[in-house]
Amino acid sequence: MRISRARLTPLVATAATLVAAAVVTPVAAGPATAAQGCQIDYLPNEWPGGFTATVRVAPGDTPLNGWTVTWTYPGDQRITSGWNAVVSQSGKTVTARNAAWNGSVPAGGTTEFGVQGTAGTTGPAPTGFALNGVPCNGAPPVPTTAPPTNSPPPTTSPSPTAPPPTRPPTPTPTPTGTPPAGCGAAVLCDGFENQAGPAPAGDWSVVQPDCAGAGTAVVDTATVHTGSRAIRINGAGGYCNHVFVRSNRDLGTLSALRYGRLWVRHTTALPADHVTLLAMTDAADGNRDLRMGGQNGALQWNRASDDATLPEQSPAGVALSVPLPTGRWSCVEFMVDGTTGQLRTWLDGVAVAGLTADGVPTHDIDGQWYNRTWRPRLTDLKLGWESYGGAADTLWFDDVALGSTRLGC
C-alpha cells in the first residue's frame, strides 16, 4: 500500500490560487493476509479547509466481484461527497463501496474513485487501508518529491498575477529513432518519425478551422520527446490564428470507448482566457469539436456546441484542475466513453479530479457538463492551438496514440 500526497496552499487569500507539492510517503504494509500485490494508492489535493483525493485500488492476484475499501483519518477530515463509489464516514472511519458499473476488477487490474471533503489547516495522512476487510500488503514505493507548480487565480479576464513557476526543463533526449512506447494494439501510434520534410504530411494534414492566420505547424528535429522528430505548433494570439495537425489515419475501427495518450511540451503558462490544444470532431454533436485546452490558468475540457466546460469555471471548480507545466514534456492521457457519456483525464499518470465526468452531475465539476445528455461519437484527432483572446504559445507534440484500452505513459 502507498500514499501519494499533494498539498495546496493559498497564494492570494481571496482567490483559489494554489501551490501544489507532491510528496510520496510510504506506509507500512499490513499483515500478510491479503492477496499478493494488493495495493491502494491515495492521491490527495489539499488546501486550507478542504481537499479532494483519488483512490486507486489494485487487487493484485485475486479478481474482485464487488469491493469495499476502508481507511481511517487521524485528523479532522470529513468526507462531503464522492464519485465512482458510494462513500460514507462514521467518526474517523471512511467506507467506500463500488458503484453499479465498477464492481468487477480483474486480477492485475485497477479501478479508481474519488472523494471530496473538509479539513483543518493540516491533514495527516490516512491510515489503516483495507480491501474487503483485509489489509493490503503491497511493497511501499521509494519516496520521491516533485517540485511545486502554481496556477493563476480563476478570473474572467487576464490579471496581473505573476505566472506560475515552472519545473526545471527535462533534457531533450538524444534522437534514437525508436518508436513510441506503450502503444500495444493502438489504432494510432505515431512518434512522427516518418515525417521527411519540414511540413507535416502523409499521416497528418495541417488544418486551420474557421479561418487562417499567423499560426503554423512544422516538423521539428531540435526538440523531441523520443526519436528524432516532433510536431511544433507556433500558436499565435488572437482569434483566426487557429492551426492544427489532423490525423489522416482511419479511426473508424475505434469503439465508442476511446483512450488517448500524447506527450506535450509548451513554453507559456496557460492563460486566463480560453485556449485549445486538442480537438476531436463529435459526429453526435453536430460535428462540433470536443476540445481540451485551458482557461483560468488550468487545464479544461470544452464542448464547442454549447461552451460547457469541465470543470466548471468557478474558483472551486478550477481548483480541482491543474496547470500544464511549462518547459518540460508532460504525458496527457484521456478516456472518452460514448456509451456511458463519461470522460477521464490523467496528467503524468495521476487522475485529475476536475477533469472527470463520471455520469452523475456534481456541482463545480461536471454539473454544467451534464446539463443535457452527452453521448459523444468522436471521429478524428487534431493537435494544435486555438486562442480566443490574445494568448500565444509554442507547443510540441510527440508519441501520440489512440486505442480502446488505456495506453499509459
LUMBAPA-812354 format. One record per residue: y, z, x of N, C-alpha, C in turn; residue in one letter. Coordinates in steps of 0.05 Angstrom, whole numbers. Atoms other than C-alpha are relative to their C-alpha. Last residue first. Example, Ala and Ser with C-alpha at 12.3 -4.5 7.8 and 13.67 -1.06 7.14 Angstrom:
! residues 2
REC      n.Y      n.Z      n.X     ca.Y     ca.Z     ca.X      c.Y      c.Z      c.X   resn
REC      -24       -1      -16      -21      143      273       22       14      -15      S
REC      -24        0       18      -90      156      246       24        0       18      A
//
This chain:
! residues 409
REC      n.Y      n.Z      n.X     ca.Y     ca.Z     ca.X      c.Y      c.Z      c.X   resn
REC      -18        7      -22      138     -403       59      -15       -3       26      C
REC       -7      -20      -21       93     -402       -2       18      -12       22      G
REC        4       11      -26       63     -460      -41        6       19       23      L
REC      -21      -10      -19       55     -430     -110       -7       -8       28      R
REC        5      -28       -8        8     -474     -151       22        8       20      T
REC        8      -15       24       20     -538     -190       -8       28        6      S
REC       28       -1        7       57     -573     -134       -4       16      -25      G
REC        4       -6       29      124     -592     -105      -29       -1       -6      L
REC       26        3       12      142     -590      -30        2        7      -30      A
REC       -2       -1       29      204     -597       14      -28       -5      -12      V
REC       26      -11        8      199     -583       89       -1        6      -30      D
REC       24        8      -15      273     -595      104      -25       12      -13      D
REC       25       -5       15      342     -592       72      -23      -10       17      F
REC       24       14      -11      408     -585      110      -24        8      -17      W
REC       27      -11        5      475     -566       78      -21      -17       13      L
REC       19       17      -14      548     -574       95      -27       13       -3      T
REC       22      -13      -15      595     -542       44      -15      -22       15      D
REC       15       20      -16      658     -556        3      -21       15       17      A
REC       18      -10      -21      688     -514      -53      -14      -24       13      A
REC       -9       10      -26      749     -542      -91      -20        7       23      G
REC      -26      -10       -7      722     -537     -161        7      -11       27      G
REC      -16        2       24      662     -565     -197       27       12        4      Y
REC      -20      -21        1      624     -579     -133       17       -5      -25      S
REC      -20        5       20      559     -617     -134       19       23        1      E
REC      -24      -16        3      516     -620      -72       16      -10      -24      W
REC      -26        9       -9      447     -646      -51       23       20       -6      G
REC      -11      -21      -19      374     -643      -68       27      -10        9      L
REC      -24        9      -15      345     -681     -128       11       23       16      K
REC      -10      -20      -18      275     -674     -158       23      -12       16      L
REC       -7        9      -27      246     -713     -217        9       24       17      D
REC       11       27       -8      214     -710     -286        7       -8       29      T
REC      -15       10      -23      221     -639     -313      -13      -25       11      L
REC       19       20      -10      196     -624     -383       14      -15       22      R
REC       -8       22      -17      231     -559     -402      -23      -19        6      P
REC       27        9       -9      211     -515     -462        5      -25       18      R
REC       -1       16      -25      273     -474     -479      -28       -6       10      W
REC       26        5      -12      282     -447     -549        2      -19       23      T
REC       15       20       15      354     -427     -560      -27       -3       13      R
REC      -15        3       26      399     -369     -540      -11      -22      -17      N
REC       17        3       23      344     -357     -489       15        1      -26      Y
REC       19       21       -5      385     -369     -427      -17       -6      -25      W
REC      -13       26        6      441     -326     -455      -19      -23        3      Q
REC       -8        0       28      396     -265     -456       13      -26       -9      G
REC        7       25       13      365     -283     -389        6        0      -30      D
REC       18       17      -16      394     -231     -342       -3      -26      -15      I
REC      -10        2      -27      455     -190     -366      -19      -17       18      D
REC      -29        1       -4      419     -173     -431        7        1       30      H
REC       -9      -25      -11      345     -188     -431       29       -2        6      T
REC      -29       -2       -7      315     -243     -474        7       28        9      P
REC      -11      -21       18      238     -243     -470       29        4        7      V
REC        7        6       27      207     -306     -441       10       19      -21      G
REC       28       -8        5      207     -282     -369       -9       -5      -29      D
REC        0        2       30      269     -317     -343      -29        4       -9      A
REC       26       -1       14      275     -293     -271        5       -1      -30      T
REC        8       28        3      334     -310     -226      -27       -2      -12      L
REC      -19       14       17      366     -241     -234       -6      -29       -4      G
REC        1       -9       28      304     -206     -209       19      -15      -18      A
REC      -28       -7        7      299     -247     -145        0        7      -30      V
REC       -9        7       27      226     -247     -120       28       10       -5      A
REC       -6      -24       17      219     -239      -45       11      -10      -27      V
REC       24      -13        9      185     -294       -4        4       23      -18      G
REC       15      -10      -23      246     -316       35      -23       18       -8      D
REC      -16        6      -24      284     -323      -31      -14       13       24      L
REC        4      -17      -24      238     -326      -92       19      -10       22      W
REC      -12        9      -25      253     -354     -161       -5       21       21      T
REC       -1      -21      -20      219     -350     -229       11      -12       26      R
REC      -10        9      -26      225     -390     -293        1       23       19      L
REC       -6      -21      -19      192     -384     -362        8      -13       27      Q
REC      -29       -2       -3      193     -431     -421        8       22       18      G
REC      -10      -26        9      120     -418     -439       30        3        1      T
REC       16       -8       24       93     -489     -436       11       26      -11      T
REC      -10       13       24      148     -516     -390      -15        8      -25      G
REC       23        4       17      132     -466     -335       10      -11      -27      D
REC       -9        6       27      184     -470     -279      -25       -7      -17      V
REC       21        7       19      168     -436     -213       13       -6      -27      M
REC       -5       -4       29      216     -431     -155      -25       -9      -15      F
REC       23        8       17      215     -422      -80        8        4      -29      E
REC       -5       -4       29      274     -420      -31      -25      -11      -15      V
REC       21       12       17      260     -410       43        5        7      -29      C
REC       11      -18       21      322     -397       84      -20      -15      -16      S
REC       18       12       19      343     -430      150      -10       21      -19      W
REC       29       -2       -7      402     -398      185      -16      -14      -22      R
REC        5        2      -29      478     -403      190      -29        4        7      G
REC      -11       23      -15      492     -379      119       -9        1       29      T
REC      -11       -5      -27      451     -333       75        9      -25       13      P
REC       16       16      -17      445     -353        1       10        3       29      L
REC      -13       23      -13      475     -296      -38      -21      -16       15      P
REC       -4       -3      -28      430     -253      -83       16      -23       11      V
REC        7       23      -17      420     -243     -157        7        7       29      S
REC       29        3       -1      417     -178     -197       -9      -25       14      L
REC       11      -20      -19      489     -161     -180      -30       -2        2      A
REC       -2       12      -27      509     -226     -215      -12       19       20      V
REC       18       22       -3      483     -198     -281        0      -12       28      G
REC       28      -11       -2      516     -130     -275      -20      -23        4      A
REC        3      -15      -25      584     -162     -258      -29       11        3      P
REC      -14      -26        2      575     -212     -315       -4       15       26      S
REC      -22       -4      -19      556     -285     -304       18       24       -7      Q
REC      -25        2       13      489     -283     -340       22        7       20      E
REC       -5      -20       20      432     -292     -291       26       -5      -15      P
REC       20      -21       -6      412     -347     -303        6       10       29      L
REC        6       -8      -28      467     -390     -332      -21       22        1      T
REC       12      -27       -2      476     -428     -398       -7        5       29      A
REC      -13      -16      -21      521     -490     -387      -10       30       -1      D
REC      -17      -19       14      498     -521     -454       14       20       19      D
REC       -4        7       28      464     -585     -433       18       19      -14      S
REC      -23       18        4      474     -575     -358        6       -5      -29      A
REC       11       20       17      429     -513     -354       23      -19       -8      R
REC      -19        9       21      450     -470     -295      -13      -23      -15      N
REC        9       24       14      408     -429     -247       20       -7      -22      W
REC        3        0       29      444     -380     -201      -15      -26       -9      Q
REC       17       21       11      450     -359     -129       -1        2      -30      L
REC       29       -5        1      507     -312     -113      -15      -24      -11      A
REC       10       -8      -26      581     -316      -92      -30        4        1      G
REC       -8      -28       -7      610     -316     -162      -15       10       25      N
REC      -25       -7       14      571     -380     -177        6       29        5      Q
REC      -13      -26       -3      515     -415     -141       24        3      -17      G
REC      -23        0      -18      465     -471     -143       11       28        3      G
REC       -3      -24      -15      403     -489     -182       23       -2       19      M
REC      -13        0      -26      407     -541     -236       -2       28       13      R
REC        4      -28       -7      365     -562     -296        9        3       29      L
REC       13      -13      -23      394     -630     -310       -3       30       -3      D
REC      -19      -15      -15      406     -667     -375      -14       16       21      R
REC       -2       10      -28      354     -718     -396       24       12       15      N
REC      -18       23       -1      368     -700     -469        4      -12       27      G
REC      -27      -11        5      336     -631     -460       20      -23        3      D
REC        1      -14       26      261     -647     -464       28       11       -8      A
REC        3       19       22      268     -700     -410       -1       13      -27      A
REC       17      -12       20      296     -648     -362       -2      -19      -24      D
REC       -4       10       26      323     -680     -299      -20       12      -20      T
REC       24       13       10      317     -635     -238        6       -9      -29      M
REC       -1        7       28      376     -611     -196      -25      -15       -7      A
REC       26       11        8      384     -574     -130        2       -7      -30      L
REC       13       11      -24      448     -556      -92      -27      -12       -6      L
REC       28        6        3      497     -542     -149      -11      -11       26      T
REC        9       22      -17      566     -509     -147      -30       -3       -5      V
REC       27       10        4      605     -465     -196       -6      -23       19      H
REC        4       20       21      666     -426     -174      -28      -12        1      D
REC       -3      -13       27      666     -360     -136       -5      -21      -22      A
REC      -27       -7        9      640     -394      -73        0       14      -26      P
REC       -3        9       28      572     -393      -39       26        9      -11      L
REC       10      -18       20      583     -377       35        4      -12      -28      A
REC      -22      -14       13      596     -437       80      -11       17      -23      T
REC      -20      -11      -18      550     -467      133       20       19      -13      T
REC      -27        9        7      484     -484       99       20       16       17      H
REC      -19      -13      -18      409     -483      113       28      -10       -8      R
REC      -28        8        2      354     -499       64       17       16       19      V
REC      -16      -14      -20      278     -497       67       28      -11        0      W
REC      -17       15      -18      245     -521        3       13       20       20      L
REC       -6      -14      -24      188     -498      -42       18      -18       17      R
REC      -15       14      -21      175     -518     -114        4       18       24      G
REC       -9      -18      -21      123     -496     -166       14      -17       22      Y
REC       -9       12      -24      115     -535     -231       10       22       20      R
REC       -5      -21      -19       75     -516     -292        6      -11       27      L
REC      -24      -13       10       82     -571     -344        7       24       17      A
REC        3      -12       27       32     -608     -302       26       12       -9      S
REC       -5      -29        2       51     -651     -242       -4        9      -29      L
REC       26      -14        0       18     -720     -243        3       30       -1      T
REC       12       -2       26       83     -751     -266      -26       14        0      G
REC        5      -28        5      117     -735     -200      -13        4      -28      L
REC        8       -3       27      113     -806     -175       -7       29       -5      D
REC       28       -5        5      151     -803     -109       -6        2      -30      R
REC       11       24       13      220     -833     -105      -29        3       -6      N
REC       27        9       -8      251     -765      -90       -8      -24      -16      S
REC       20       -3       21      326     -761     -102      -27      -11        9      R
REC       23       17       -5      378     -749      -48      -21        6      -21      V
REC       26      -11       -1      442     -722      -77      -19      -20       13      F
REC       19       17      -16      517     -733      -76      -26       15        2      V
REC       28       -7        3      572     -709     -124      -17      -19       17      H
REC       11        3      -27      643     -717      -98      -30        5        0      N
REC        5       28       -6      668     -731     -168       -7       -4       29      C
REC       18       14       18      696     -659     -177        0      -30        8      Y
REC      -13       15       22      729     -627     -117      -20      -16      -16      G
REC      -11      -15       22      702     -605      -50       13      -18      -21      G
REC      -29       -2        2      659     -648       -6        9       16      -24      A
REC      -10       -5       27      586     -636       10       30        4       -1      G
REC      -28       -6       -5      562     -668       74       14        3      -27      N
REC      -19        7       21      488     -665       59       28        9        8      I
REC      -25      -15        0      441     -666      118       18      -11      -22      R
REC      -21       13       15      368     -686      109       25       17        1      I
REC       -7      -14       24      321     -663      164       21      -17      -15      A
REC      -20       10       18      286     -695      223        4       19      -24      R
REC      -23       12      -14      248     -678      287       22      -10      -19      S
REC        0       29       -6      192     -633      265       25       -9       13      G
REC       23        7      -17      207     -564      236        1      -31        5      T
REC       17      -24        3      270     -532      208      -26       -4       16      H
REC       25        3       16      317     -585      234      -13       27       -3      V
REC        6      -26       13      388     -590      262      -23       -4      -19      T
REC      -11      -22      -16      401     -646      312       -7       27      -11      A
REC       20       -7      -20      358     -702      283        9       23       18      T
REC      -10      -15      -23      397     -710      218      -23        6       19      D
REC       23      -12      -14      384     -763      165       10       12       25      V
REC        9       14      -24      447     -773      124      -25       13       10      V
REC       26      -10       -8      476     -756       55      -10      -17       23      A
REC       19       18      -13      550     -764       39      -26       14        6      T
REC       26      -12       -9      603     -732       -5      -19      -21       10      G
REC        1       -3      -29      672     -766       -6      -26       12       10      A
REC      -24      -10      -14      669     -793      -76       -5        2       29      G
REC        3       -2      -29      621     -825     -126       26        9       12      A
REC      -19       16      -15      618     -813     -201       -2        6       30      C
REC      -26       -2       13      573     -785     -255       21      -17       14      D
REC       -2       -1       30      512     -777     -211       30        2       -8      P
REC      -25      -14        4      516     -799     -137        5        1      -30      Q
REC      -12        4       27      447     -820     -115       25       17       -3      V
REC      -26      -14        2      418     -830      -45       11       -6      -28      V
REC      -23       17        6      345     -851      -51       25       17       -2      S
REC      -24      -14       10      284     -817      -20       23      -21       -4      W
REC        8      -20       20      212     -839       -7       24       13      -13      D
REC       29       -3        4      236     -901       30       -6       19      -23      G
REC       11       25       12      308     -889       49      -30        5       -5      A
REC       25       -5       15      355     -833       72       -9      -26      -13      P
REC       -4       -5       29      410     -862      118      -27        5      -13      A
REC      -20      -21        4      409     -857      195        5        8      -30      P
REC      -27        7       -5      344     -896      202       19       23       -5      G
REC       -4       14      -25      270     -882      210       29       -6        7      A
REC      -26       12        2      257     -829      158        8      -12       27      Q
REC        2       29        3      182     -818      161       27      -14       -4      N
REC        7       12      -26      191     -747      189       -3      -30       -1      E
REC      -18       21       -7      228     -725      127       -6      -14       26      F
REC      -17      -11      -21      188     -660      124       20      -21       10      G
REC      -16       17      -17      157     -681       58       17       15       19      D
REC       -1      -16      -24      103     -654       13       14      -17       21      C
REC      -21        9      -19      103     -679      -59        0       19       24      L
REC       -5       28        7       41     -674     -103       21      -12       18      V
REC      -26        6       13       21     -610      -69        2      -30       -5      A
REC        4       23       17      -53     -600      -55       25       -9      -13      A
REC       25        0       15      -42     -553        4       -3      -26      -15      G
REC       -1       19       22       31     -557       24      -25       -1      -17      C
REC        4      -12       27       34     -493       65        1      -19      -23      G
REC       23      -17        5       63     -521      129       -1        8      -29      A
REC       -7      -26       11      109     -581      138      -25       16       -7      P
REC       -7        0       28       80     -636      181        8       27      -10      P
REC       21      -11       17       83     -632      257        9       -1      -29      T
REC       12       20       15      131     -679      294      -22       10      -19      G
REC       28        2       -7      145     -626      346      -14      -23      -15      T
REC       15       19       18      220     -622      348      -29       -3       10      P
REC        4       25      -14      241     -559      387      -16      -19      -18      T
REC       25        3      -15      261     -506      338       -1      -27       14      P
REC       13       25       10      334     -495      319      -25       -5       17      T
REC        0       22      -19      349     -422      336      -14      -24      -12      P
REC       26        4      -11      359     -380      273        0      -23       20      T
REC       14       26        5      432     -364      264      -28        0       13      P
REC       -1       17      -24      450     -289      265      -15      -26       -5      P
REC       20       -7      -20      456     -263      194        2      -18       24      R
REC       25       15        0      521     -276      158      -19       11       21      T
REC       10        5      -27      579     -232      139      -27      -13       -1      P
REC       20      -18      -10      601     -243       67       -7       -5       29      P
REC       27       10        4      667     -278       54      -21       19       13      P
REC       11       11      -24      730     -234       51      -28      -11       -5      A
REC       20      -18      -12      757     -224      -19      -12      -14       24      T
REC       -4       -2      -29      818     -269      -30      -20       18       13      P
REC      -16      -23       -6      792     -290      -99        3        3       31      S
REC        1       -9      -28      767     -355     -127       18       23        6      P
REC      -15       19      -17      765     -356     -203       -1       10       29      S
REC       -1       25       13      722     -325     -257       16      -21       16      T
REC      -27        6       10      702     -266     -215        0      -27      -13      T
REC       -1       19       22      639     -232     -191       28       -3      -10      P
REC        0      -12       27      652     -196     -125        0      -21      -21      P
REC      -26       -6       10      632     -231      -60       -1       10      -29      P
REC       -8       20       20      561     -224      -35       27        7      -10      S
REC      -19       -8       20      543     -188       30        3      -22      -20      N
REC      -13       23       11      481     -195       72       18        8      -22      T
REC      -12        0       27      456     -139      117       11      -28       -7      P
REC      -29       -4        0      410     -149      177       11       -2      -28      P
REC      -15       25        3      335     -143      163       30        6        0      A
REC      -27       -3       11      294      -85      189       14      -26       -1      T
REC      -20       19       -9      219      -84      201       27        6      -13      T
REC      -28       -3       10      164      -32      196       18      -21       12      P
REC      -17       -9      -23       94      -59      211       28        2      -10      V
REC      -11       21      -17       56      -62      145       15       12       24      P
REC      -29        2        1       12       -7      117       10      -21       18      P
REC      -12       -8      -25      -63      -23      110       30       -2       -2      A
REC       -6       22      -19      -85      -29       38       13       11       25      G
REC        4       -9      -27     -113       35        6        4      -23       20      N
REC        5       24      -17      -93       32      -67       -2        9       29      C
REC      -20        5      -21     -101       98     -105       -7      -26       16      P
REC       11       -3      -27     -147       92     -166       21       -6       21      V
REC        7      -27       -6     -123      105     -237      -11        5       28      G
REC       21       -9       18     -123       33     -258      -11       27        7      N
REC        7       22       17      -80       17     -197      -25        7      -17      L
REC       28        3        7      -47       76     -164       -4      -24      -18      A
REC        7       24       14       19       88     -128      -30       -1       -5      F
REC       23       -4       18       30      161     -110       -7      -25      -15      G
REC       26       -7      -14      100      155      -81      -22       -1      -21      T
REC       21      -10       18      169      127     -100      -26        4       16      P
REC       20       20        6      221      120      -44      -22       12      -18      A
REC       23       -1      -18      278      169      -48      -22      -19       -9      P
REC       25        5       14      337      144      -89      -23        1       19      G
REC       23        4      -17      405      169      -66      -25       -3      -16      T
REC       -9       15      -23      471      161     -103      -22       -4       20      T
REC      -22      -12      -14      437      183     -167        8      -17       24      G
REC        7      -19      -22      391      137     -206       26       12       10      A
REC      -23      -15      -10      388       91     -266       -9       20       21      T
REC       -4      -28        7      336       39     -283       26       11       11      G
REC      -28       -6       -4      309      -31     -282        5       28       -8      Q
REC      -11      -22       15      236      -52     -275       30        2        7      V
REC      -25      -12       -9      199     -114     -254        9       23      -18      G
REC      -16       -9       22      130     -145     -257       25       13       11      F
REC      -25      -14       -4       88     -185     -209       12        9      -26      E
REC      -17        3       23       16     -211     -204       25       17        5      T
REC      -21      -19        4      -28     -224     -144       13       -4      -27      T
REC      -24        9       13      -93     -258     -126       21       22       -2      G
REC      -17       13      -20     -148     -242      -75       26      -10      -12      G
REC        3      -12      -27     -197     -227     -131       16      -16       20      A
REC       25        5      -15     -169     -258     -194       -1       16       26      P
REC       -8        6      -27     -115     -226     -238      -26       -4       17      V
REC       22        9      -17     -124     -224     -313       11       -8       27      S
REC       19      -21       -5      -73     -181     -350      -23       -7       18      G
REC        5       -3      -29      -16     -230     -344      -20       22        7      N
REC        6       24      -14       -6     -260     -413       -7        3       29      W
REC       22       15       12       -8     -201     -460      -10      -23       16      A
REC       -8       14       25       35     -158     -415      -24      -16      -10      A
REC       -3       29        0        2     -112     -364       10      -10      -27      N
REC       24       14        9       14      -37     -366        5      -29       -3      R
REC       -5       28        7       66        1     -326      -26      -13       -7      A
REC       24       15        7       66       77     -323        8      -28       -9      T
REC       -4       25       13      121      117     -288      -27      -13       -5      V
REC       22       19       -2      115      191     -271        5      -25      -16      T
REC       -4       16      -24      177      233     -257      -21      -22        3      K
REC       -8      -17      -23      180      263     -327        6      -18       24      G
REC        3      -28        9      143      214     -371        6       18       23      S
REC       -3      -22      -20      164      142     -360       -2       27      -14      Q
REC       -9      -25       11      145       78     -396        2       21       22      S
REC       -6      -22      -19      136        5     -377       10       24      -15      V
REC       -9      -21       19      102      -51     -416        3       26       17      V
REC       18      -23        4       98     -107     -365       12       18      -21      A
REC       27        8       -7      128     -176     -349      -20       24        0      N
REC        8       27        8      197     -145     -353      -27       -7       12      W
REC       18       14      -18      223      -74     -352       -6      -28      -10      G
REC       12       24       11      276      -29     -382      -19      -12       20      S
REC      -14        7       25      312       38     -374      -12      -25      -13      T
REC        4       27        8      269       72     -320       14       -5      -27      I
REC        9        2       28      298      138     -295       -2      -30       -7      R
REC        1       27       11      307      155     -221      -12        1      -28      Q
REC       -8       -1       28      324      228     -207        0      -28      -13      D
REC      -27       -6        7      286      235     -142        5        0      -30      G
REC       -8      -27      -10      213      241     -122       28        8       -8      P
REC      -26        0      -14      194      182     -167        6       29       10      Y
REC      -17      -23        4      120      179     -182       26       -3       15      T
REC      -12      -11      -24       75      118     -190       18       23       -8      W
REC      -15      -24        2       28       85     -239       12        8       26      T
REC      -11       -9      -25        0       15     -248       16       26       -5      V
REC      -20      -21        3      -45       -3     -306        9       10       27      T
REC       -7      -18      -22      -86      -67     -307       22       20       -9      W
REC      -17      -22       10     -124     -113     -353        6       20       22      G
REC       -2       10       28     -181     -158     -332       14       22      -16      N
REC      -10      -18       21     -173     -148     -257       -1      -15      -27      L
REC      -18       12       20     -213     -182     -202        8       21      -21      P
REC       10       -3       27     -241     -139     -145       19      -12      -20      T
REC       25       14        4     -233     -159      -72      -11        1      -28      D
REC       19        2      -22     -160     -142      -66      -25      -15       -8      G
REC       23      -17        4     -123     -120     -129      -20       -1       23      P
REC       22       16      -12      -55     -147     -107      -25       17       -1      A
REC       26      -13        2        3     -119     -150      -21      -20       11      V
REC       21       20       -5       75     -137     -134      -27       14        2      R
REC       25      -13       -8      129      -92     -163      -22      -21        1      V
REC       23       17        5      200     -120     -166      -25       14       11      T
REC       22        1      -20      253      -66     -169      -21      -21      -10      A
REC       22       16       11      321      -58     -202      -22        0       21      T
REC       18       16      -17      371       -3     -187      -17      -19      -17      F
REC       20       17       12      425       42     -213      -17      -16       19      G
REC        2       -2       29      479       94     -203      -22      -16      -13      G
REC       -6      -26       11      500       78     -133       -1       -1      -30      P
REC      -29       -4       -3      466       12     -116        6       28      -12      W
REC      -12      -25       10      392       -4     -106       30       -1        5      E
REC      -29        3       -6      352      -68     -100       14       24      -13      N
REC      -23       -6       16      278      -50      -98       27      -11       10      P
REC      -22       13      -14      214      -82      -73       26        4      -16      L
REC      -22       -8       17      152      -40      -89       26       -9       14      Y
REC      -26        1      -13       90      -72      -60       22        6      -20      D
REC      -22        1       18       21      -51      -85       26        0       16      I
REC      -27       -5      -11      -42      -65      -45       21       -2      -23      Q
REC      -19       -7       22     -117      -65      -56       27        7       11      C
REC      -23       16        0     -150      -95        6       20        4      -22      G
REC       -9        7      -27     -219      -66       -5       24      -19       -2      Q
REC       12       25      -11     -224      -40      -76       12       -7       27      A
REC       -8       24       15     -201       32      -86      -13      -24       13      A
REC       17        3       24     -237       95      -64        8      -24      -16      T
REC       14       26       -1     -214      102        8      -18       -3      -24      A
REC       28       -2       -7     -166      159       -7      -14      -27       -2      P
REC       15      -20       15      -93      139      -10      -29        1        9      G
REC       19        9       19      -56      100       44      -14       23      -14      A
REC       27       -8       -7        6      130       77      -19       -9      -22      A
REC        9      -24       15       68       92       61      -29        5        5      V
REC       28       -3        6      101       44      109       -5       25      -15      P
REC        9      -26       -8      176       32      102      -29        3       -6      T
REC       28       -3        9      205      -38      101      -10       26       11      V
REC       16      -16      -19      280      -36      106      -27        3      -11      V
REC       29       -2        6      324      -88       72      -13       15       22      A
REC       14       -4      -26      400      -80       73      -29        6       -6      A
REC       29       -4        2      441     -108       16      -11        3       28      A
REC       10        5      -27      517      -98       12      -30        6       -1      V
REC       22      -16      -10      543     -105      -59       -6       -8       29      L
REC        5       11      -27      605     -126      -95      -20       18       14      T
REC       28       -2       -7      599     -106     -168       -6      -14       26      A
REC       15       25        3      672      -92     -176      -28        4        8      A
REC       -1        9       28      717      -32     -188      -15      -26       -4      T
REC        8      -20       20      700        8     -126       -1      -11      -28      A
REC      -24       -4       16      701      -51      -79       -7       17      -23      V
REC      -22        6      -18      649      -53      -23       27        4      -14      L
REC      -24       15       10      594      -19      -62       20       -5       22      P
REC      -22      -19        1      526       -2      -31       25      -15       -7      T
REC      -25       13        4      460      -38      -43       22       21       -2      L
REC      -21      -17       11      394      -12      -14       26      -16       -2      R
REC      -25       14       -4      333      -56       -4       22       16      -14      A
REC      -24      -11       12      266      -21        6       24      -17        6      R
REC      -23       13      -12      198      -51       19       25        8      -14      S
REC      -25        0       15      141       -5        1       21      -14       17      I
REC      -24        0      -16       70      -13       25       24       -1      -19      R
REC      -24        0       17        0        0        0       25        0       18      M
//
